[in-house]
Amino acid sequence: MVRHTTLEQFTDHYTKRPRTDERDPALLVPDAVGVVLETAATWLGWDRRPVLRDGNTWTPHKALRRVADHLLDHLTELECRLAGLPSPADHWHGRMVTTDADLAWFTEVDLDEATSRLTRLATCYRARLGGLPADVLDERPDEATWTLREVVHHVAGVAYYAKAMGPLGTPD
C-alpha cells in the first residue's frame, strides 16, 4: 500500500460544500456513471503503467474502485438520513493508496463486472432520488451537514476518477 495524499489534504477537500443547480438529482449519478464507463472502455489493453495525476497514482482498477466506493459510501449516507438513522463512518483509504490489486491487468471481464456493478449502483440512486420533493433534498439538519442535493452533486463528481486515469492513449 502506497500513500500519496495526506489525510489533511483529503479532509480539506471534503469540507467545502458542492455547488448545486437545477438539474434533476435522480439523473446526475447515472449520467456520471455513463461517463466513467465510456472512459473505462478505452482501458482495455492498458500497459500496466500507472498514471500520475493530482498527487496520486491512477490505474483502471483503482479508478473504478474509487467510483464504486464513493457511490456506496454516499448511498449509505442518503439511505440512513432518509430513514432517520446515523450513517456509519467510512474507513476507506480512498485515493490516498494504491493496492497491489489496483496494478492488475484490465480485461473485458473487468469492464463487464464494473459495468454491472456501477450501473446497478446508479440505478439505486435514480430509484431513490426520483420524486423526492425539493424540501427533502434541500433540508439541512445542521450547519455542518450537506443537504441531500449537495451530496448528490458531490457524488456526480465521480467522473473525476475516470478522468484522472484518462482515456487510454491520450497524453498526460
LOFIDO-761406 format. One line per field, with one value per residue: x negated, y negated, z of N, C-alpha, C in turn; residue in one letter. Coordinates in nm, 2 decimals. Layout:
N
n_east	c(X, ...)
n_north	c(Y, ...)
n_up	c(Z, ...)
ca_east	c(X, ...)
ca_north	c(Y, ...)
ca_up	c(Z, ...)
c_east	c(X, ...)
c_north	c(Y, ...)
c_up	c(Z, ...)
r	c(A, ...)
END
This chain:
172
n_east	c(-0.09, -0.06, -0.09, 0.04, 0.16, 0.19, 0.38, 0.48, 0.50, 0.68, 0.91, 0.95, 1.05, 1.31, 1.45, 1.56, 1.86, 2.05, 2.13, 2.46, 2.73, 3.01, 3.05, 3.20, 3.17, 3.20, 3.09, 2.83, 2.62, 2.65, 2.58, 2.32, 2.20, 2.22, 2.03, 1.80, 1.80, 1.78, 1.53, 1.38, 1.40, 1.20, 0.98, 0.90, 0.64, 0.46, 0.13, 0.03, -0.11, -0.11, 0.08, -0.03, 0.13, 0.26, 0.13, 0.16, 0.15, 0.28, 0.48, 0.66, 0.82, 0.80, 0.93, 1.19, 1.25, 1.25, 1.47, 1.69, 1.67, 1.71, 1.97, 2.12, 2.06, 2.18, 2.44, 2.52, 2.51, 2.72, 2.95, 2.95, 2.99, 3.24, 3.39, 3.37, 3.16, 2.83, 2.55, 2.31, 1.96, 1.72, 1.44, 1.26, 0.96, 0.94, 0.84, 0.59, 0.43, 0.26, 0.33, 0.19, 0.37, 0.48, 0.30, 0.33, 0.38, 0.62, 0.91, 1.16, 1.35, 1.32, 1.41, 1.68, 1.77, 1.74, 1.91, 2.16, 2.17, 2.15, 2.36, 2.58, 2.55, 2.59, 2.85, 2.98, 2.94, 3.10, 3.35, 3.40, 3.38, 3.56, 3.84, 3.83, 3.92, 3.84, 3.81, 3.72, 3.48, 3.34, 3.32, 3.14, 2.99, 2.82, 2.58, 2.33, 2.38, 2.42, 2.68, 2.91, 2.92, 2.68, 2.51, 2.56, 2.48, 2.21, 2.15, 2.19, 1.96, 1.80, 1.70, 1.46, 1.26, 1.23, 1.15, 0.91, 0.75, 0.78, 0.85, 0.73, 0.43, 0.41, 0.22, 0.06)
n_north	c(0.12, -0.21, -0.54, -0.85, -1.11, -1.34, -1.29, -1.53, -1.69, -1.55, -1.56, -1.84, -1.88, -1.78, -1.95, -2.16, -2.29, -2.14, -2.29, -2.34, -2.29, -2.33, -2.08, -1.76, -1.57, -1.29, -1.20, -1.27, -1.10, -0.86, -0.97, -1.05, -0.80, -0.69, -0.84, -0.76, -0.48, -0.49, -0.60, -0.40, -0.19, -0.24, -0.15, 0.11, 0.33, 0.18, 0.09, 0.14, -0.06, -0.29, -0.60, -0.92, -1.17, -1.47, -1.44, -1.17, -0.81, -0.65, -0.38, -0.16, 0.02, -0.10, -0.35, -0.26, -0.13, -0.34, -0.49, -0.31, -0.27, -0.53, -0.58, -0.39, -0.46, -0.72, -0.66, -0.50, -0.70, -0.87, -0.69, -0.63, -0.88, -0.94, -0.75, -0.82, -0.73, -0.70, -0.75, -0.51, -0.55, -0.59, -0.40, -0.40, -0.39, -0.53, -0.74, -0.78, -0.57, -0.31, 0.01, 0.35, 0.50, 0.30, 0.27, 0.47, 0.64, 0.50, 0.62, 0.75, 0.88, 0.76, 0.50, 0.57, 0.66, 0.42, 0.26, 0.38, 0.36, 0.07, -0.03, 0.08, -0.04, -0.31, -0.29, -0.25, -0.50, -0.66, -0.55, -0.60, -0.88, -0.98, -1.17, -1.27, -1.53, -1.89, -2.01, -1.81, -1.73, -1.97, -2.01, -2.10, -1.95, -2.05, -2.31, -2.22, -2.00, -1.86, -1.92, -1.68, -1.73, -1.86, -1.65, -1.47, -1.61, -1.63, -1.36, -1.31, -1.39, -1.18, -1.11, -1.22, -1.04, -0.86, -1.04, -1.12, -0.90, -0.89, -0.86, -0.58, -0.60, -0.87, -1.17, -1.28)
n_up	c(0.00, -0.09, 0.02, -0.10, -0.08, 0.18, 0.48, 0.58, 0.35, 0.21, 0.38, 0.39, 0.13, 0.14, 0.31, 0.19, 0.06, -0.21, -0.52, -0.64, -0.88, -1.10, -1.22, -1.26, -0.97, -0.96, -1.20, -1.21, -1.10, -1.26, -1.51, -1.47, -1.41, -1.66, -1.81, -1.68, -1.74, -2.02, -2.05, -1.92, -2.10, -2.28, -2.16, -2.20, -2.28, -2.14, -2.05, -1.80, -1.68, -1.43, -1.41, -1.32, -1.14, -1.00, -0.76, -0.70, -0.78, -1.06, -1.18, -1.40, -1.23, -0.98, -1.03, -1.09, -0.85, -0.67, -0.77, -0.73, -0.45, -0.36, -0.46, -0.31, -0.05, -0.02, -0.10, 0.12, 0.31, 0.22, 0.23, 0.51, 0.62, 0.52, 0.64, 0.90, 1.05, 1.20, 0.99, 0.92, 0.99, 0.74, 0.64, 0.44, 0.25, 0.03, -0.24, -0.15, -0.14, -0.33, -0.42, -0.45, -0.60, -0.75, -0.96, -1.14, -1.46, -1.69, -1.81, -2.05, -1.90, -1.65, -1.72, -1.78, -1.53, -1.38, -1.52, -1.47, -1.19, -1.14, -1.29, -1.16, -0.91, -0.98, -1.07, -0.83, -0.71, -0.89, -0.85, -0.58, -0.55, -0.74, -0.77, -0.51, -0.30, -0.33, -0.08, 0.09, -0.04, 0.00, 0.27, 0.56, 0.81, 1.01, 1.04, 0.97, 0.81, 0.49, 0.24, 0.10, -0.18, -0.22, -0.15, -0.36, -0.59, -0.53, -0.54, -0.81, -0.91, -0.95, -1.19, -1.20, -1.12, -1.33, -1.52, -1.41, -1.45, -1.72, -2.08, -2.25, -2.43, -2.45, -2.41, -2.10)
ca_east	c(0.00, -0.14, 0.00, 0.00, 0.21, 0.20, 0.51, 0.53, 0.54, 0.81, 1.01, 0.98, 1.13, 1.45, 1.52, 1.62, 1.99, 2.06, 2.23, 2.57, 2.80, 3.15, 3.06, 3.27, 3.08, 3.21, 3.02, 2.69, 2.53, 2.64, 2.51, 2.17, 2.15, 2.21, 1.90, 1.70, 1.79, 1.73, 1.38, 1.32, 1.40, 1.08, 0.87, 0.87, 0.51, 0.37, -0.01, -0.01, -0.19, -0.02, 0.08, -0.05, 0.20, 0.32, 0.07, 0.20, 0.12, 0.41, 0.48, 0.81, 0.88, 0.81, 1.03, 1.32, 1.27, 1.29, 1.61, 1.78, 1.66, 1.77, 2.12, 2.17, 2.05, 2.29, 2.58, 2.55, 2.54, 2.86, 3.05, 2.95, 3.05, 3.39, 3.45, 3.35, 3.05, 2.70, 2.47, 2.18, 1.84, 1.65, 1.30, 1.19, 0.83, 0.96, 0.74, 0.46, 0.34, 0.27, 0.30, 0.13, 0.48, 0.50, 0.20, 0.36, 0.43, 0.76, 0.96, 1.30, 1.42, 1.31, 1.50, 1.81, 1.80, 1.75, 2.03, 2.27, 2.17, 2.17, 2.49, 2.67, 2.55, 2.65, 3.00, 3.03, 2.96, 3.21, 3.48, 3.41, 3.39, 3.67, 3.96, 3.81, 3.96, 3.73, 3.78, 3.64, 3.35, 3.27, 3.31, 3.00, 3.01, 2.74, 2.50, 2.22, 2.42, 2.46, 2.81, 2.91, 2.89, 2.53, 2.44, 2.58, 2.40, 2.08, 2.13, 2.19, 1.83, 1.72, 1.63, 1.32, 1.17, 1.20, 1.07, 0.77, 0.68, 0.78, 0.87, 0.61, 0.37, 0.41, 0.11, 0.10)
ca_north	c(0.00, -0.34, -0.66, -0.96, -1.24, -1.34, -1.29, -1.67, -1.74, -1.48, -1.61, -1.98, -1.88, -1.74, -2.04, -2.26, -2.24, -2.14, -2.38, -2.27, -2.36, -2.28, -1.95, -1.65, -1.49, -1.15, -1.17, -1.31, -0.99, -0.77, -1.04, -1.04, -0.66, -0.67, -0.90, -0.67, -0.36, -0.53, -0.62, -0.27, -0.11, -0.27, -0.10, 0.25, 0.32, 0.09, 0.14, 0.15, -0.17, -0.39, -0.75, -1.01, -1.30, -1.53, -1.38, -1.03, -0.72, -0.60, -0.27, -0.14, 0.08, -0.20, -0.45, -0.20, -0.10, -0.47, -0.52, -0.22, -0.30, -0.66, -0.56, -0.31, -0.54, -0.82, -0.59, -0.47, -0.83, -0.91, -0.60, -0.64, -1.01, -0.94, -0.65, -0.87, -0.65, -0.76, -0.68, -0.45, -0.61, -0.52, -0.38, -0.38, -0.46, -0.61, -0.76, -0.80, -0.45, -0.22, 0.15, 0.44, 0.54, 0.19, 0.28, 0.59, 0.62, 0.46, 0.71, 0.74, 0.93, 0.65, 0.40, 0.62, 0.66, 0.28, 0.20, 0.43, 0.30, -0.07, -0.05, 0.11, -0.15, -0.43, -0.27, -0.27, -0.65, -0.71, -0.50, -0.66, -1.02, -1.01, -1.21, -1.33, -1.68, -1.98, -2.04, -1.70, -1.74, -2.09, -2.02, -2.10, -1.91, -2.14, -2.40, -2.14, -1.88, -1.89, -1.88, -1.57, -1.78, -1.88, -1.52, -1.41, -1.69, -1.58, -1.22, -1.31, -1.42, -1.05, -1.10, -1.27, -0.93, -0.81, -1.15, -1.12, -0.79, -0.94, -0.76, -0.51, -0.65, -1.02, -1.22, -1.33)
ca_up	c(0.00, -0.10, 0.05, -0.19, -0.04, 0.32, 0.54, 0.59, 0.22, 0.18, 0.46, 0.34, 0.01, 0.18, 0.40, 0.10, 0.01, -0.35, -0.59, -0.69, -0.98, -1.11, -1.29, -1.18, -0.89, -0.99, -1.32, -1.20, -1.08, -1.38, -1.62, -1.43, -1.43, -1.81, -1.85, -1.62, -1.82, -2.16, -2.04, -1.89, -2.22, -2.35, -2.08, -2.24, -2.33, -2.06, -2.04, -1.65, -1.63, -1.36, -1.44, -1.20, -1.16, -0.88, -0.64, -0.68, -0.88, -1.11, -1.27, -1.42, -1.12, -0.87, -1.06, -1.07, -0.71, -0.61, -0.81, -0.66, -0.30, -0.34, -0.48, -0.20, 0.08, -0.02, -0.10, 0.26, 0.38, 0.18, 0.29, 0.65, 0.65, 0.49, 0.74, 1.04, 1.12, 1.18, 0.89, 0.98, 0.95, 0.64, 0.68, 0.31, 0.23, -0.08, -0.34, -0.09, -0.15, -0.45, -0.37, -0.55, -0.69, -0.85, -1.06, -1.22, -1.60, -1.70, -1.91, -2.08, -1.78, -1.55, -1.77, -1.77, -1.39, -1.34, -1.58, -1.39, -1.05, -1.14, -1.34, -1.05, -0.81, -1.04, -1.07, -0.69, -0.69, -0.97, -0.79, -0.45, -0.56, -0.82, -0.70, -0.37, -0.31, -0.31, 0.07, 0.14, -0.10, 0.04, 0.42, 0.62, 0.95, 1.09, 0.96, 0.92, 0.73, 0.35, 0.21, 0.01, -0.31, -0.22, -0.15, -0.49, -0.68, -0.50, -0.59, -0.95, -0.95, -0.96, -1.32, -1.18, -1.11, -1.47, -1.59, -1.36, -1.52, -1.86, -2.18, -2.30, -2.55, -2.45, -2.33, -1.97)
c_east	c(-0.09, -0.05, -0.06, 0.04, 0.22, 0.35, 0.57, 0.57, 0.67, 0.92, 1.05, 1.07, 1.28, 1.51, 1.59, 1.76, 1.99, 2.16, 2.34, 2.64, 2.94, 3.16, 3.13, 3.17, 3.08, 3.13, 2.87, 2.59, 2.53, 2.57, 2.36, 2.12, 2.14, 2.08, 1.79, 1.69, 1.75, 1.58, 1.32, 1.31, 1.27, 0.96, 0.83, 0.73, 0.42, 0.24, -0.06, -0.10, -0.09, -0.03, 0.06, 0.03, 0.26, 0.26, 0.10, 0.15, 0.25, 0.39, 0.63, 0.88, 0.90, 0.92, 1.17, 1.35, 1.31, 1.43, 1.71, 1.78, 1.74, 1.93, 2.18, 2.17, 2.16, 2.43, 2.62, 2.58, 2.68, 2.96, 3.06, 3.02, 3.20, 3.46, 3.44, 3.25, 2.92, 2.62, 2.34, 2.06, 1.77, 1.50, 1.22, 1.05, 0.84, 0.85, 0.60, 0.37, 0.36, 0.24, 0.24, 0.24, 0.51, 0.41, 0.22, 0.40, 0.58, 0.82, 1.11, 1.39, 1.43, 1.41, 1.65, 1.86, 1.83, 1.88, 2.16, 2.28, 2.21, 2.31, 2.60, 2.67, 2.61, 2.80, 3.05, 3.04, 3.08, 3.34, 3.50, 3.44, 3.51, 3.79, 3.95, 3.84, 3.84, 3.70, 3.70, 3.50, 3.27, 3.27, 3.17, 3.02, 2.94, 2.65, 2.38, 2.25, 2.47, 2.61, 2.80, 2.87, 2.74, 2.46, 2.45, 2.49, 2.25, 2.05, 2.12, 2.05, 1.74, 1.65, 1.49, 1.22, 1.13, 1.12, 0.93, 0.69, 0.67, 0.81, 0.73, 0.56, 0.36, 0.29, 0.15, 0.13)
c_north	c(-0.12, -0.46, -0.78, -1.10, -1.23, -1.34, -1.43, -1.72, -1.68, -1.53, -1.76, -1.98, -1.85, -1.84, -2.15, -2.20, -2.24, -2.24, -2.29, -2.35, -2.29, -2.15, -1.85, -1.57, -1.34, -1.11, -1.20, -1.19, -0.89, -0.84, -1.03, -0.90, -0.63, -0.72, -0.81, -0.54, -0.38, -0.54, -0.48, -0.18, -0.13, -0.20, 0.05, 0.24, 0.23, 0.16, 0.16, 0.05, -0.27, -0.53, -0.83, -1.14, -1.34, -1.47, -1.24, -0.94, -0.66, -0.48, -0.24, -0.08, -0.02, -0.30, -0.39, -0.17, -0.23, -0.51, -0.44, -0.25, -0.43, -0.65, -0.49, -0.39, -0.64, -0.77, -0.55, -0.59, -0.87, -0.82, -0.61, -0.77, -1.00, -0.84, -0.70, -0.80, -0.72, -0.68, -0.63, -0.53, -0.53, -0.51, -0.35, -0.45, -0.55, -0.62, -0.78, -0.68, -0.38, -0.08, 0.23, 0.48, 0.43, 0.20, 0.40, 0.55, 0.58, 0.53, 0.68, 0.78, 0.82, 0.54, 0.44, 0.61, 0.51, 0.22, 0.25, 0.36, 0.15, -0.10, -0.02, 0.01, -0.28, -0.41, -0.29, -0.42, -0.70, -0.67, -0.57, -0.81, -1.07, -1.05, -1.27, -1.48, -1.77, -2.01, -1.93, -1.71, -1.86, -2.11, -2.01, -2.07, -2.00, -2.21, -2.32, -2.03, -1.93, -1.85, -1.75, -1.61, -1.80, -1.75, -1.46, -1.48, -1.65, -1.45, -1.22, -1.35, -1.29, -1.04, -1.15, -1.15, -0.87, -0.92, -1.15, -1.01, -0.83, -0.83, -0.70, -0.57, -0.80, -1.07, -1.28, -1.48)
c_up	c(0.00, -0.07, -0.03, -0.13, 0.11, 0.37, 0.55, 0.46, 0.18, 0.25, 0.42, 0.22, 0.04, 0.27, 0.32, 0.05, -0.15, -0.40, -0.64, -0.81, -1.00, -1.19, -1.20, -1.11, -0.92, -1.11, -1.31, -1.19, -1.20, -1.49, -1.59, -1.45, -1.58, -1.86, -1.80, -1.71, -1.96, -2.16, -2.01, -2.01, -2.30, -2.28, -2.12, -2.31, -2.26, -2.04, -1.89, -1.60, -1.56, -1.42, -1.32, -1.23, -1.03, -0.76, -0.61, -0.80, -0.92, -1.20, -1.30, -1.30, -1.00, -0.90, -1.04, -0.93, -0.64, -0.65, -0.73, -0.51, -0.28, -0.36, -0.36, -0.07, 0.09, -0.03, 0.04, 0.34, 0.35, 0.24, 0.44, 0.69, 0.63, 0.59, 0.88, 1.12, 1.11, 1.07, 0.95, 0.92, 0.84, 0.68, 0.55, 0.32, 0.11, -0.18, -0.28, -0.10, -0.29, -0.40, -0.48, -0.65, -0.79, -0.97, -1.16, -1.36, -1.59, -1.83, -1.94, -1.97, -1.67, -1.59, -1.75, -1.62, -1.34, -1.40, -1.51, -1.26, -1.05, -1.19, -1.24, -0.94, -0.86, -1.04, -0.93, -0.66, -0.76, -0.90, -0.66, -0.46, -0.65, -0.74, -0.56, -0.39, -0.27, -0.16, 0.13, 0.09, -0.04, 0.20, 0.47, 0.77, 1.05, 1.00, 0.90, 0.82, 0.59, 0.33, 0.12, -0.13, -0.32, -0.23, -0.29, -0.59, -0.65, -0.56, -0.74, -1.00, -0.96, -1.09, -1.31, -1.18, -1.24, -1.54, -1.54, -1.43, -1.67, -1.96, -2.22, -2.42, -2.56, -2.37, -2.20, -1.97)
r	c(M, V, R, H, T, T, L, E, Q, F, T, D, H, Y, T, K, R, P, R, T, D, E, R, D, P, A, L, L, V, P, D, A, V, G, V, V, L, E, T, A, A, T, W, L, G, W, D, R, R, P, V, L, R, D, G, N, T, W, T, P, H, K, A, L, R, R, V, A, D, H, L, L, D, H, L, T, E, L, E, C, R, L, A, G, L, P, S, P, A, D, H, W, H, G, R, M, V, T, T, D, A, D, L, A, W, F, T, E, V, D, L, D, E, A, T, S, R, L, T, R, L, A, T, C, Y, R, A, R, L, G, G, L, P, A, D, V, L, D, E, R, P, D, E, A, T, W, T, L, R, E, V, V, H, H, V, A, G, V, A, Y, Y, A, K, A, M, G, P, L, G, T, P, D)
END
